[in-house]
Amino acid sequence: MPGKDKPRPALRALDELFERNGGINPIDEYQHTPIVNTLTKNKRYITIITLNQLTPFKGHPFRLYDGERLDDMVASVKVNGVLVPIIVRRLGDILEILSGHNRVEASKLAGLVNIPALIYDDLSDDDAMVYVIETNLIQRSFADMAHSEKAAVLAMHHSKMFSQGKRNDIIKQIQMLENPHDNEAGGTCAQVGHKLKSREILADEYNLTRNTVARYLRINQLIPPLKSLIDNGYISFIPAVTVSYLTEPEQILLAECIEHNDLSVDMKKADMLREFSQKNKLSADDIIRILSGEAKHKPNRTPTVKVKKAVYSKYFKPNQSAKEVEAIVEKALHLYFQQQ
């Protein structure tokens, strides 16, 4: 299926990690320094690990680099190596990547075997997701993110698991990894100066309307293949909100139909999909008919009826007003349906 990706911004923040500090490797500075997490008390340490120990974060919500952007990172890794550790957590015999998916991929393509990593031995799923979201927010602007990525950020900040204190603590840790010489790295990041508790505050934080925040929260409920189709332009933003009300099996069918037939969804088609779904009649054939334009939308409105003069003239006098006739017809219909 042809892609419709928008141009991506240049590398920033954690990805501009090469040629920093005059070639000094921050691993040398951290390797023998105790690391204390005053908030979560999780055990953690920096070490060198092999790339084949790593597995991607399950349900990673952010797009990975490709094309020229990835090529540039690979070239830089070949020359300078990876100077800032990735962040991982231990899950049994494997290590799950929380921050550094692009650095890992670039290292593999560059032919490296090892990579520096900050390892957490005991980190909950909720805490792990906070690391994933916050490291990506630090690396690039919220405005540069795709729709599905913005939805993931807003959903995490809107959820009950979100803790502003935890967020500040994580940002301090990331800043220390990125700038080991900066004594002010422990300061509170400007973008996290207050606690987010509602859609209203989220809207203010990210310069969005409350309705837009609500729409993104709906989009986050879509299955991953549909989120990808939104990012690539096969489903527009507002229709995607309507599509989010389909059941998961229906969403799976929809994604398959779009991908296999190179179709798209506009607002009219999204409304029809939801209408069929509400009637428990949305099958794969229905989806194809709707998306291809074969199915026609039937407006849900009362039909217009014209009564012939020969029918009503025998019940009304010629001099009766239209208002009086209308009142009598209404009463007659009321009595009729009461008896029915």
N, C-alpha and C positions, 0 to 999 in steps of 0.2 A: 504494500500500500504506500503510495507516495507520501512523503513527510511534508509537513507544513510548518516546521520549526522556525521560530523567529531568531534573528541574530542574537548571539549571547554576548554578555559584557566581558570585558577583559579580565584577566586573573587579578584577584585582589586578596588582601589580608592573608589568611593562613596559607593560601596557595602561592603567595609571593615570598616563599620561605627560603629561597635559595640565594646565595651571595649576600647573606645578612651577617652583620657583626664582623665584617672583614674576614670571613671564612672561618670564624670560631664556631665550633659545633656545640650547641647548647646542651647536648647530651653529656658532654664532658663536665659541665657545671652541675647538672642535676644528678648524675649517676650515683654520687656518694652523699647526696643531701637527703635527710629524712623529709618525707612529705606528710603533712598532717592535714586531714580534712576535718575542720572543727565543727562542721554542720552535720554531715552524714556519718562520720566515724568509720567509713568504709576503708578497708585495707587497700593500699595502692602503692605502686612503685614503678620506676622507669627501668627498662631493660631493653636488650636487643632480642628480637624474636625472628623466626623464619616466616616467610610469606605464606608457606603452605599450611601454617597453623590457623590462618584467618578465615573467617566466614563473614559475608555482608550482614548488616543489620536487617533483621526480618521486617519486611514492610517498609524499607527505606523510602521516604516520601520525596526525595530530591533527585533530579536528573544528574547523571554523571557526564563528565566532559567527553567530547568526541571531536573528530576532525582536527583542525589546526590548533585548537585550544589544548587538546590532549597531546598533540605532537610537540608543542612548545614545552609542556610540562615534562614529557619524556626526555627531551633534549637537555633540559635543566638538571634533571635527576642524574643523567649520565655524567654530567660535569661536576655537580656539587653534592650529589647524594640527597638524602632527606634530612634536613637540619632540625626540623621540629617534630617531636614524637606524634604519632597517631594516638588516639585514645580507644581502648578496647576494654571489654569486660570478659571475665572467665566464665564459660558455660561448660562445665565438665572438662572434657579433653580438648575443647576448641576455644578459640578466642573470637568474640564477635566485635566487629568494627563499629564504633560509635561515631568517631570523627576521623576522616582520612581515607575515605573510599577512593578518591581520585589519586591520592598519593600512592596508595597500594597498587592501583592499576598501572600508574606510570612506572612504578618500581619494577613490576613484573615485565612490562614491555621494554624497560631499560636493561633487563637481564640481571637485576639484583636478586639476591637470595634472602637477605635480612633487612629488617627495618626497625628503627627505634620506636618504642611504644610505652605509653603510660597505661599500666594494667590495673584494673579494679578486680579484686577477688570476690567482692560481695556487693552487687549493685542490682536493685530491683528493676523491673520492666519500666515502671513509671519514671524512675530516675534516669534510666538509660535513654528514654525518649527525650527527656529534657536536654541531655547532652547532644543528641542528634539535632534537635531543633535549634538550640542556642548556638552551636558551633557554625551552623549554616547561616544564621542571622548575622553573626559577626563577620563572616567571610564576604557577604554581599548584601546589597540593599534589598529590603522587602519589595520595593517597587520593581526590581529586576526579576523577581521570581515569577514562575508560571502559575496559572490559576490553581492547579492542584497543590503546589508547594505553599502558596498563600493560605489555602484552606487548611493544610496540616498545621501551619504555624498558629493560625487563629483558633483552631480547634483545641490545640494543646493549651494555649493560654486561657481558653474559656473553660477548660475542664476542671474538675474538683482536685485533680492531682497536682495542679499548678501551685507552686509556692514561690513567692517573690524572694524570700531569703535564700532558698535553694538556687534560684536563678542567679542571684548576685554572686553566690559562692562559686558556682560553676564558671561564670564569666571571669572571675578573678583567677581561677586555676588556668583557664585557657590563655588569658593575658600573660600569666607567668611563663607558660610554655613558649609563647610567641616572643616575649620580650624579657628574658631573664635578667637584663641589666636595668630594667625600669623599676625603680623603687615605688613608683606610684601605681603599679599595676593592680594593687589591691583596692584601689578606689572604686566607688560605685559608678558603673557605666551610666552615661547620661540618659540612654534610652530606657533604663529600667528604674527611674527615679520614684515610681509609685506602684502600688499593687493594682493588678488588673482583676476585677471581680465581675464585670458585666459586659454586655455588648456595647453599652454606651461608652465605657472607658476604653474598650478595645477600639471602638470607632475613632475615638480621640487620639489614641496612641498611634494608630496607623493611618490617620487622615482619611478615614472612610466613613460613609454614612452607616447608621445602625442597620438599615435594610441590607446594605452590601455585606456587612458582617454576618447577618442572618443567612444570606444566600451562600456565603462561603462555608458556613457551618453545615448547610444542606449538601453542598458539593462534596464535602469531606466524607459523606456517607456513601458516595458512589464506589463501585468496585474499581480496583486499579486500572483495568483495561479501559474503562470509560473515562477515567481521569486523564489517561494518556491521550485519548481521542479529543478531549477538551483542549488540552495543551497544544495539540497539533491542528486544531481548527475544524475538526469534523463535527463538533457539537459546540454551538455558541454558548456564552456564559449564562444568559437568562434561560434558554431552553434546557440547559443542564440542570438547573434547579428543579424544573418540572420533572425531568427524567429521574431525579433522585428519589421520587416517591414510588417508583416501580419496585417490585419485590426483587430480591437478589437473583433468583432464577431468571426473572424477566430481564434484568440488567445484563446477565451473562448472555442471553439470547440476543439482546440488542447489540452488544459489543461484537459478537460473532457475525451478525448480519452486516454490520457496518464494515468490518474488516474484510470479509470475504467478497462483498459486492461493491466496495468503494462508494458507499452512500454517505449522506450527511443528515443532520437533524436541525431543522429550524423550529421556530416557535409553534407554528401551526401543526407540524408533525409531532412535536413534543406533547401538545395538548391532546392530540388523538391517541397517542400512546398511553397517556395517563387515563384517558376516558375508557379505552379498551381494558386497561388493567383494573380499573375500579369495577368493571362488570365481569371480572375474572375470565376474560375472553382473549387475552393477549398471547397469541402463539407466534412461532417463528414465521409462519405464512402471513399472519396479520402484520407483523413488523415489516416484512419485505414489501407488502402491498402499501403500507403507510409511507414508508421511506421512498418508495419508487413513484408515489403519487397516484397509484391505482385506486386506493381507498379514498373515498370522498367524505369530508366531514359533514355530518348531518346536524344542523343547528338545533339546539334544544329550546324550541320556542313554540308557543301556542299557534296553531294554524289560523290563517285568515279565512273566514267563512262569509260568503255572500248568500243571502236568503232572497229567493225570487219573490216578486211582488204578489204573484198568485197565491203564495203560501201564507204570507202574513196579512194580506188585505182583508181576508175574511174574519180576522180576529180584532181588527182595529177600525175605528171610524175615520173617515177622510180628514176630519178637522183636528184629530189628536196630534199633539206636538211630538217631536222626536224624543224629547226628554221624558215625556210620559210613557211613550212606547218602550223606551229603554228600561225604565223602572219596572214595567209590567213583565218584560222578558226576563229580567234578573230574578224577580220573585218566582216566576214560573220555573225557571231552571233550578232555583234553590229547592222548591217543592219536589221537582222531579228527581233530583239526586238524593234527596232525603229518603224518598220512597225506595229508590234503588238500593 
